[in-house]
Amino acid sequence: MMNMPLTVGSMLERAEKFFPKKEVVSRTLSGVHRFTYEEIGKRTRRLSSALERIGVSQGDRVGTLAWNHHRHLEIYFAAPGMGAVLHTINLRLSQEHLVYVINHAEDKVILIDEDLLPLIEGIKDRLTSVEAFIIMSDNDELPETDLSPVHSYEELLSEADESYEFVKDIDENAPAGMCYTSATTGNPKGVVYSHRGIVLHGFAMALADTAALSESDRCMPVVPMFHANAWGLPFAATWLGTTQVLPGPQFTPKLLAEFIESEKVTVTAGVPTIWLGLLKELDEGNYDTSSVRAVLCGGSAAPSGMIKAYETKYKMPFLHAYGMTETSPLVTLSRLKSYQEDLPEQDKLDIRAKQGLLVPGLEMKVLGANGEVAWDGEEMGELLIRGPWIADEYYKDERTEEAFRDGWLHTGDVVTVDNEGVIKIVDRTKDLIKSGGEWISSVDLENALMAHEAVFEASVVAVAHPEWQERPVACVVLKDAYKDTVSAEDLQAFLKPQFAKWWLPDDIVFLDEIPKTSVGKFLKRSLRDKLKDHLLSGTK
């Protein structure tokens, strides 16, 4: 067989050649813009040319602080296309973590959205490797800034070469992109993606039994382009000629609902908190969502009640998936096998609320205290993954030794596997609650609570107990209409038939909002800090 390297640049070249008329719909601060792939291709080549002119060369890191829009998409291909490395920076990191990831990655240039300038201006004097800043704006004039040297994105493009040729002799195993984990403890950990890994992950996203992404789709990634490359969707969608709908800065559930209706979105992707917010908007508004064939959900477990609401009330098929920054990220996706379609509706919902089957191309094993666990849906163990789009180390980080051992990524996720091979995430190893020597899954309790009609959000954490070591406490946000009518006792009574007595939360605390990580997951560390003086007593 021919030894033909798999490269990111070739993905855009395919879109230019075969889908020049297809569109990228992009929302920026000034409104909604439309570009064809032919135009995106020319602009991307101009950007590669411009980056080269200001001193970026092969292997250099090009950082981005940007929302989901066409310019960010262009950088996705311009940097790897010239042999540089795309570093998508999480704009919701703390100042300390922003300084850390930029310096640790050794970013040479940073491209930044105009409205995000304060994030960099406040730390510019602490950045050790950055030689230039490029501001992305719809305005002709650059905003006032003390960054230096500073360039206008559009001005650079206007002076650059639209016929720039992407580098052809790139090693497919060379770095194409990098992203840092959102870091619930310690500094963020860097993950480097190869050209080969990104391309193979694109194939995986197009499989009929995964996301089935295709040319005919209209894909709206709500997951940020700085979070595991928006789950690889911008790469795959461009390669396949898929119409892309990029929702831009500071979007709201209302804006997402309007985009779904006006742009006839067929596939969209985001974390559960996004879909909880959209569900509330759909309940309050009147939107046509009939175009949607798949809502992709990952990042944390989706409540079965939310899945049911999307599918039964709004006829929007809901695809539960699992992955990590370290896995590019797709690892599993939950679809019914053909012979399961005749099962009772509740049984089908129970299956699809799990994280699903391993994607073709990957391997897994689940290790418990006594070796590999039984596939009985009961025995718990840590999920280990390996495959061609799975990282094999953290970038210049001693924590590699803890997570990558014996050729496997040790995910830190505790799972069960049923007799069909379907994975269910029970918890993160650090979030499992150990009570009297037995394990309690915070995820199961959270999903049960969020199935109650009054509950908007719920997160369960461990609190110290003098006798049982730890006990669960539930933190709950009620929907506005129920805040004066539903009590902790009501929710306990709702849970009681579903769990053994010793699983039930010792307390239910009502909050106005549950703190979230930079990528929209519940921030359990913060909840544990809030409740650290909440010492439980009594017996169970």
ABEGO torsion letter per residue (X at the ends): XBBBBBBAAAAAAAAAAAAAABBBBBBBAAEBBBBBAAAAAAAAAAAAAAAAAAGBBBGBBBBBBBBBBAAAAAAAAAAAAAGBBBBBBBAABBAAAAAAAAAAAGBABBBBBAAAAAAAAAAAAABAABABBBBBBABABBBBBABOBBBBAAAAAAABBAABBBBAABBAABBABBBBBAGABEBBBBBBBBAAAAAAAAAAAABAABAGBBAABBBBBABBAABGGGGGAAAAAAAAGBBBBBAEBGBBAAAAAAAAAAAGBABBBBBAAAAAAAAAAAAABBBBAAABABBBBBGBBBBAAAAAAAAAAAGBBBBBBBBBAAAOABABBBBBBAAAAABBAAAAAAAAABAEBBBBGBBBBBBBAAEBBBBAGABBBBBBBBEAABBABBBGBAAAAAABBGGBBBAGBBBBBBAAGBBBBAEBAAABBBBGGBBBBAAAAAAAAAABAABABBBBBBBBBAAAGBBBBBBBBBBAAAAAABBAAAAAAAAAAABBAAABBABBBBBABBBBBAAGBBBAAAAAAAAAABBBBEBX
